[in-house]
Every structure is written in structure tokens, then in C-alpha cells.
Amino acid sequence: MSILSYSKDVTINGGIFTAVTTSPTQMGIDILVKASNPNAMHNSSARYDPPKCHPGTREAILEHIMQWIFGSDDRDALILWLYGPAGAGKSAILQSIAEKCAALDILLASFFFSRSDSSRDHPGPLIATIASQISARIPEMSTALHAAIVRDPMIFEKTLDAQIDLLIVEPLRHLVQSGYFAYHSSSPRLVLIDGLDECDDQGQRRGVLRAIARALCVHKLPFIFLVSSRPETDIRFSFDSAELADLWDSLVLDNSYTTRDDIRLFLTDSFQYIKETHPLKEHIPPSWPTSSVIDTLIAKSSGQFIYPSVIIQYISALNVSPRQQLDVVLGIRAARSSDVPFAEIDALYMHILSSVQDTQLMLDILAILMNYFFHIGQTRRSLDIAAFLGADQEDVISTFPMHR
């Protein structure tokens, strides 16, 4: 029945009428896109030229992760937690994994948290962003997904569990029950979440892990999750909780994966690139820098990739002499008053240290560690420090996690 049927004494003279309709599917797409954060995806233009592993480096750990991804459906762990200290290269590793898996057509979704981006330092858009990527990869779920959003457009203001139920579990239910994933054994199943510790709220971080556990245990989603973070106390305790028991395995960026050779390769290749491409290359001798200088830079890196990556950015600046910039890094030449060669590293560690609640205890622990032998076991280390300071061992561990 036309709307004009309810009108009386209506006169229409000429005119053109255009009927505008919006399909539920299109309406659902629009709502989902608005709730998503494309800046968090591995191939977002907002993250252009993100850190990733230099060719030929981190090969052992990349191979370890890829073997887990290609593991059989009865793999022991559905979640792999990659953890390590700030500057260890976790985001570069996950970026490289994301690009490898995307090229192989096995990446389902990715989300990169970032404390420096207010749209990515919380899990608000997490599920919507993942759901939008899943629907693009598995179009068979799109109709059910968009219809669900139209029924409940306020879903994005609800809990992570509620969002997963409506945006992922329900739209995929008929596919799971029909054996879609068993039949399509090569279907993408990897969901990658980088930098969980860069979500500032500890309760929200625990909520993300609990939601993943529920999706896997209760709803039996046929996915695997690769998660990276620093080994923050709340994240470690979440993984050790009963909710995540038997679901996960871990991979720590420690001395098991020797980084000295990788850092040497990165520095050697980077300096060679500077000598070949820098506007002042004619003033750079072929022998620059000497092998002893590279050894010094490797030692200063302390096994962490953030140091060499930052200094190469600093040295390769186009408007200054690379040789002079390297002299600043080595302490041979004073930096200009407006020049801060390690500003990025300073900001990173200032954020880490400022997040500690008991500042005095942290300073006391750091003072001891500066003169302490790190080969002593973690339990002995924390026990000795607690005894020396007259503090509880639990407080020492929670203030300054000291993983082997």
C-alpha cells in the first residue's frame, strides 16, 4: 500500500519521483565499517612502512611461528603468545608473519594495538575490525552478519563477548555446522593481534584474552590466534588462568634466538644502502663504518632491535652528513641542541617506567640489577632482591617481571 493511500485531498502536478531503498546488507556494511578501525590492520595506509624483519634476519623464530600456523587441526595450542621486552622486535615479527600469511592467502584478520594512536590503544573497535575482515575473507557469512547488525545496531557498545557472539559466532554457525571448514581445509584461520600490552587498561587486556578463550572453548570457532605483548604481570596471570588452560603455547624472544648475527646483517646492509643512496654519498669512504664500529653498535644494542633501527633512521637522515650523525651516536661529536638521536627510545622507556605504580621500589630494583649477575635463576634473583630490600617477593615480581 502506498503512503499516499493515507492522504486526502492531495494534488500532485508533475514532478519526478525516485524510490530510494537501502538493503539490509548494505546498511549492515555501513554500520560495520563505521565501527571498525582500518588503521589497525597490517596493510593499513595509516601504518605505511611499518617495522618488519629485515631480509635474512629472525629466520629461526619466523620458521617456528609458521610451523605452528601450518600445524594440523589437532594442534595442542590454539593460541601462540609471542612475548619479550620492549624493543625486542615483536611488532616487526608479527608484521612479517602477517605479510607472509596474506601472500599465502591464509591470514584471516589482524589488529595492531598502539599506545601512540588513541583509536588503537583500546579494544573498542577490535571485534568489529576482525569481523569485517572475516566477512571479506569468507563472504558466505556476510548476509547473516549484516542482518544481525541491522537487528542490533547497538552491538558495538556491548561487551566483547556479546560482540563476538553476534558478529562472528552466529554468522559462522551454519558454516561450522555444515562442515564448511572441514571441507575447505585450506581456509584462512589465523587471527593476529599485536601489542596487547599497548592497550592501556589492564582489565580490557584480560577481557580480550577471556573473550578469545570463550570463543575457542565454548563456541569452538575453528580459528587460531597469534598474540604478542610484553610479559606484563596481568597478561601472564591471564594466560595462567583456568580459562586459558591448555589453550596456549608461548614463544619468548630471549637468548634462545641469537640476535647478534641478525643485528650485524641489518647494520651492514643498512650502512651499505646509505652509502649507495644518500645525497652525500660522494663524501662517504667505502670503508665506512669500520668493523669495530659495527661491533660497538651491536654491543650497545644488547640484543634488542629497537636500538639499531632507531640509529639507522637517525644516521640516514637526508639533510645531514651520515658520518657526522654516526659520530653523535658514538659520542665522538656532540649533538645539536635541537637534535635528540634517541628520542624514540627515550619515549618508549619513559612510557614503560611511568606505568609502574611503586616508583621507589622500581628504582631500588633497577639499582641492584645494574650490579647483579643475570645468569642467576629468576626465582633466586627475585628472592635475593626481596631479602635485600626487605620487600615481599611477590611485590618484586609484579613490579619488575624478570623472565628467563
Salt bridges, closest charged atoms under 4 A:
ASP73 OD1 - ARG189 NH1 3.61
GLU99 OE1 - LYS52 NZ 3.45
ASP105 OD1 - ARG137 NH2 2.59
ASP117 OD2 - ARG120 NE 3.06
ASP152 OD2 - LYS158 NZ 2.82
ASP165 OD1 - ARG214 NH1 2.99
ASP165 OD1 - HIS219 NE2 2.92
GLU170 OE2 - ARG173 NH2 2.52
ASP197 OD2 - ARG115 NH2 3.66
ASP197 OD2 - ARG230 NE 3.14
GLU198 OE2 - ARG115 NH1 3.78
GLU232 OE2 - ARG230 NH2 3.17
ASP234 OD1 - ARG205 NH2 2.65
ASP269 OD2 - HIS54 NE2 2.86
ASP295 OD1 - ARG264 NH2 2.82
ASP339 OD2 - ARG336 NH2 3.65
ASP384 OD2 - ARG380 NE 2.67
